[in-house]
């Protein structure tokens, strides 16, 4: 039997895959009914993720016309623990929004379906291969073909393993628990904050722990976790999470571990017929943040597909260039460098440098969050702002 033919097949209906479909349909509504969006689970489905959505990610959702419907807890303050026990507090407005991935992912996938994508859930991809100038995708619900396939199927991407040779970045590890808030850490009457602690770096872990406020079925909870780049053992991660639990005075809940494919500068992003997006392509190695980058990857992939009916080598090169020279690549390169500095042998020096200047902290946070125009400024602009802050007269 001949495979069913589509204009685009998107493997994975998380933020990267759904953003691809939404951006395609927003720019070319005539593609309705021609985009197949596959997912091995059925929405709403649980997704192990801390759920931190930075302001730039929220702005991207607004551009896709879905942000207003995303349930969230807004965070306006941060507390950062540094190696050696020092702490830094940051106050602002809208530093982050904490979302539930089962709610966010379902909303994105269902919105893509409502706007014209064909959403097939409970459908596992069995085999991906090149055929006739496109890609053949065999699933538990039949065989499909398209001239363009987007691999948005996560860190263990079958699309990447099958069709995209080359470097794949370091695989970081994380462990997470969610516990009801019974103490004083989370209080809806106070400014809500998230906590990060890099104290585990002093104990040999190349990462950090986090504590986020969140709501589960209307009940205040804490989302706690530990993240680390390799080499790392499960024992080290769980010890770090135990420390975070003790700090908040909460009792351990069920723990879930998950891998995170990170960016290492030379990650393979595409091959004939295929573009990779989200965790399949590689995400933030410093913090493991991936939601906003996933959406941005998906939108970039959609733009290339609109310009190239077939993902040939020219389209692959265009996508790689768009990612590497755009905001995604610029941000990931700098985060890769930061991960090597702050998690490396001289981490104490770099943490002291970061602690020394409030202005540097403000600029770094604004840059990471993609606000105040820092996504469009060069590192020299940041240096200039440190030396000659705006509002200070030059002699």
C-alpha positions as a printed Julia matrix, in Angstrom:
395×3 Matrix{Float64}:
  0.0    0.0    0.0
  1.3    3.47  -0.92
  1.98   5.81   1.98
 -0.38   8.72   2.59
  1.22  11.9    1.26
  1.49  15.19   3.15
  3.12  18.54   2.52
  4.84  18.44   5.95
  5.12  15.79   8.65
  6.02  16.96  12.15
  7.15  14.22  14.54
  6.43  15.33  18.12
  3.58  17.58  19.27
  5.43  19.4   22.03
  6.26  23.14  21.87
  8.73  22.77  18.97
  6.48  20.62  16.81
  3.28  22.5   17.5
  5.02  25.86  16.97
  6.19  24.61  13.57
  2.62  23.75  12.58
  1.15  26.95  14.03
  3.67  29.2   12.28
  3.18  27.37   8.96
 -0.58  27.76   9.19
 -0.33  31.36  10.3
  1.81  32.25   7.29
  0.11  29.91   4.79
 -3.46  28.98   5.85
 -3.87  27.07   2.58
 -1.69  24.34   4.12
 -4.65  23.32   6.3
 -5.15  19.58   5.97
 -1.65  19.1    4.53
  0.36  19.11   7.79
  0.53  15.91   9.83
  1.39  16.37  13.52
  2.33  13.07  15.21
  2.68  12.31  18.91
  3.27   9.01  20.67
  1.03  10.06  23.6
 -2.41  11.64  23.89
 -2.87  15.18  25.16
 -3.08  16.25  27.89
 -0.12  14.09  28.82
  2.43  14.47  31.58
  5.79  15.88  30.57
  8.72  15.9   32.96
  9.86  19.51  32.88
 10.24  22.34  35.38
  7.98  24.5   33.2
  9.89  27.79  33.33
  8.85  30.07  30.46
 11.0   33.2   30.11
  9.52  36.49  28.82
 10.84  35.97  25.29
  9.05  32.62  25.18
  5.84  34.27  26.31
  6.23  36.87  23.56
  6.67  34.1   21.0
  3.45  32.45  22.17
  1.73  35.81  21.81
  2.97  36.02  18.22
  1.35  32.61  17.64
 -1.86  33.94  19.27
 -1.98  31.4   22.09
 -0.31  33.04  25.12
 -3.46  34.44  26.72
 -4.88  30.97  27.31
 -1.83  29.46  29.06
 -2.37  28.91  32.83
  0.7   30.01  34.76
  2.24  31.35  37.96
  4.15  34.58  37.44
  7.52  35.01  39.16
  8.84  38.48  39.99
 11.89  37.72  42.15
 14.8   35.34  42.26
 17.25  34.12  44.87
 20.51  32.61  43.67
 22.81  30.56  45.86
 26.5   30.63  44.89
 29.33  28.19  45.67
 30.58  28.92  49.14
 27.16  29.75  50.57
 26.73  33.34  49.34
 23.33  34.42  48.02
 22.17  37.06  45.57
 18.61  38.37  45.36
 17.06  39.79  42.21
 13.8   41.71  42.02
 11.98  42.72  38.9
  8.76  42.25  37.02
  7.83  39.16  35.07
 11.14  37.32  35.39
  9.46  34.07  34.41
  6.11  32.29  34.18
  5.79  28.75  35.49
  3.52  26.64  33.3
  2.32  23.06  33.47
  3.62  21.25  30.42
  0.57  19.0   30.2
 -1.54  22.16  29.87
  0.82  24.12  27.63
  1.56  21.26  25.24
 -2.1   20.29  24.95
 -3.12  23.87  24.23
 -0.5   24.25  21.51
 -1.3   20.91  19.85
 -5.06  21.42  19.98
 -4.75  24.96  18.64
 -2.66  23.66  15.73
 -5.35  21.04  15.08
 -8.13  23.64  15.23
 -6.27  25.82  12.72
 -5.84  23.05  10.19
 -3.12  20.57  11.18
 -4.06  16.89  11.29
 -3.16  15.72  14.8
 -2.57  11.99  15.23
 -2.04  10.98  18.87
 -1.21   7.62  20.44
  0.88   7.09  17.31
  4.42   5.81  17.69
  6.96   6.24  14.9
  8.52   2.88  14.08
 10.86   3.73  11.22
 12.0    6.81   9.29
 13.74   6.5    5.93
 14.37   8.49   2.75
 12.26   7.67  -0.24
 11.57   9.37  -3.56
 12.88  12.82  -2.77
 11.24  12.9    0.63
 10.91  10.93   3.85
  8.83   7.85   4.59
  7.5    7.65   8.16
  6.16   4.29   9.3
  3.96   4.45  12.4
  1.66   2.28  14.45
 -1.22   3.94  12.58
 -0.03   3.58   8.99
  2.69   4.82   6.68
  3.11   8.42   5.6
  5.37  10.42   3.26
  6.32  14.07   2.9
  9.02  16.11   1.17
  9.69  17.84   4.51
  9.85  16.23   7.96
 10.51  18.12  11.19
 12.06  16.05  13.95
 10.67  17.62  17.12
 10.64  14.36  19.06
 12.88  15.22  21.98
 16.34  14.36  23.23
 16.14  10.74  22.09
 14.78  11.7   18.66
 14.26   8.73  16.32
 14.38  11.19  13.43
 17.85  12.35  14.44
 19.1    8.8   15.05
 17.77   7.59  11.7
 18.54  10.41   9.28
 20.75  13.16  10.74
 24.38  12.08  11.22
 26.86  14.26  13.02
 27.44  15.82  16.39
 24.54  15.76  18.81
 25.74  17.71  21.82
 26.18  16.62  25.42
 23.31  14.8   27.11
 22.64  16.44  30.46
 20.53  14.81  33.17
 17.89  16.16  35.49
 15.73  14.83  38.31
 12.55  16.51  39.53
  9.91  16.22  42.24
  6.69  18.11  42.92
  5.45  18.46  46.48
  2.51  20.29  48.07
  3.54  23.52  49.77
  2.87  23.17  53.48
  5.32  25.71  54.9
  6.13  29.36  54.42
  8.26  29.21  51.26
  5.36  29.75  48.85
  2.89  32.41  49.94
  0.44  33.92  47.47
  0.4   37.16  49.5
  4.1   37.76  48.94
  6.15  38.47  45.87
  6.56  35.1   44.22
 10.12  34.03  43.53
 12.1   31.14  42.17
 15.31  29.84  43.71
 18.41  28.6   41.95
 21.41  27.22  43.81
 24.81  26.66  42.26
 26.24  25.44  45.55
 26.44  21.87  44.17
 29.17  23.1   41.79
 31.51  23.26  44.78
 30.71  19.59  45.43
 31.68  18.5   41.93
 28.33  18.72  40.13
 28.33  20.71  36.9
 24.89  22.18  37.41
 22.41  23.54  39.94
 19.21  22.92  41.87
 15.95  24.83  41.46
 12.75  25.53  43.37
  9.79  26.93  41.44
  6.31  27.83  42.72
  3.54  26.22  40.71
 -0.13  25.33  40.84
 -1.43  21.81  40.33
 -5.22  21.63  40.06
 -5.41  24.93  41.91
 -3.26  23.72  44.83
  0.07  25.49  45.59
  3.03  23.19  44.99
  6.78  23.44  44.7
  8.6   22.08  41.67
 12.11  21.08  42.82
 14.9   19.61  40.77
 18.56  19.2   40.01
 20.28  19.58  36.64
 23.82  18.68  35.6
 26.0   18.3   32.55
 28.06  15.13  32.16
 29.87  13.53  33.78
 27.24  13.07  36.46
 25.85  10.14  38.41
 22.29   9.58  39.48
 23.52   9.45  43.07
 24.98  12.97  42.82
 21.78  14.35  41.3
 19.56  12.79  43.95
 21.81  14.1   46.73
 21.47  17.6   45.31
 17.68  17.24  45.18
 17.68  15.98  48.79
 19.53  19.15  49.77
 16.91  21.33  48.01
 14.11  19.49  49.78
 15.74  20.06  53.15
 16.19  23.76  52.36
 12.46  24.17  51.7
 11.36  21.96  54.6
  9.28  19.74  52.34
  8.94  16.0   52.27
 10.17  13.99  49.28
  7.62  13.22  46.59
  7.79  10.91  43.59
 10.9   11.62  41.53
 11.21  11.65  37.77
 14.47  11.68  35.84
 14.93  12.88  32.27
 17.69  13.59  29.72
 18.29  16.97  28.07
 20.2   17.2   24.79
 22.31  20.34  24.98
 23.99  22.56  22.41
 27.74  22.22  22.0
 28.43  24.55  19.08
 28.55  22.0   16.27
 25.25  20.15  16.64
 23.92  18.72  13.38
 20.61  20.46  12.63
 19.41  19.11   9.3
 19.88  16.55   6.54
 18.08  16.05   3.22
 14.36  15.84   3.94
 14.73  16.65   7.64
 14.99  19.64   9.97
 15.51  19.16  13.7
 13.83  21.4   16.27
 13.72  21.75  20.05
 15.54  19.22  22.21
 16.22  17.06  19.14
 18.43  19.9   17.87
 19.95  20.94  21.21
 19.1   23.38  23.96
 20.61  25.57  26.69
 23.62  23.81  28.32
 23.91  26.25  31.24
 20.39  26.0   32.66
 18.66  23.36  30.53
 15.93  25.88  29.58
 14.19  24.75  26.45
 10.58  25.89  26.03
 11.24  29.3   24.47
 14.05  27.9   22.31
 11.78  25.06  21.17
  9.17  27.53  19.96
 11.82  29.58  18.2
 13.31  26.5   16.51
  9.85  25.54  15.28
  9.2   28.97  13.82
 12.59  28.98  12.08
 11.92  25.52  10.63
  8.54  26.69   9.34
 10.13  29.65   7.53
 12.58  27.37   5.72
  9.81  24.96   4.73
  7.75  27.81   3.3
 10.71  28.84   1.15
 11.73  25.33   0.08
  9.06  22.79  -1.0
 11.69  20.05  -0.68
 14.31  19.97   2.06
 17.34  19.64  -0.19
 20.9   20.47   0.73
 20.32  24.15   0.01
 17.38  24.2    2.44
 19.46  22.38   5.06
 22.2   24.99   4.73
 19.66  27.81   4.98
 18.17  26.36   8.16
 21.58  25.8    9.76
 22.58  29.37   8.89
 19.29  30.8   10.21
 19.73  28.98  13.51
 23.44  29.63  13.98
 23.41  33.31  13.0
 20.04  34.15  14.54
 19.06  34.65  18.17
 18.96  30.9   18.84
 22.56  30.3   17.81
 23.92  33.48  19.37
 22.27  32.67  22.67
 23.3   29.01  22.67
 26.93  29.79  21.84
 27.17  32.21  24.74
 25.4   29.79  27.1
 27.77  27.02  26.03
 30.7   29.28  26.87
 29.1   30.23  30.2
 28.58  26.56  31.07
 32.27  25.89  30.54
 33.26  28.87  32.69
 30.8   28.51  35.58
 30.95  24.7   35.72
 34.67  24.44  34.99
 37.81  24.28  37.08
 37.84  28.06  37.68
 34.17  28.36  38.6
 34.87  30.21  41.87
 36.51  33.09  39.99
 33.63  33.44  37.49
 30.97  33.3   40.19
 32.82  36.05  42.08
 32.87  38.16  38.91
 29.13  37.62  38.43
 28.44  38.46  42.07
 30.49  41.66  42.02
 28.29  43.78  39.77
 24.55  44.32  40.16
 24.54  45.96  36.75
 26.13  42.88  35.18
 23.49  40.72  36.85
 20.71  42.91  35.49
 22.14  42.86  31.97
 22.72  39.1   32.09
 19.18  38.4   33.24
 17.68  40.78  30.65
 19.75  39.11  27.94
 18.78  35.59  29.04
 15.1   36.56  29.19
 15.24  38.31  25.82
 13.96  41.67  27.06
 15.05  45.33  26.87
 16.4   44.74  23.37
 19.41  42.73  24.54
 18.67  40.01  21.98
 19.61  42.58  19.31
 22.76  43.95  20.97
 26.32  42.75  20.67
 28.57  41.73  23.59
 30.36  45.06  23.03
 27.1   46.86  23.8
 26.89  44.99  27.1
 30.48  45.93  27.9
 29.74  49.54  27.05
 26.7   49.53  29.34
 28.86  48.18  32.17
 31.54  50.82  31.7
 29.24  53.73  30.8
 25.68  52.96  31.98
 22.91  54.92  30.32
 22.16  58.13  32.14
 25.76  58.65  33.27
 27.41  61.62  31.56
 30.73  61.13  29.77
 33.53  63.48  30.67
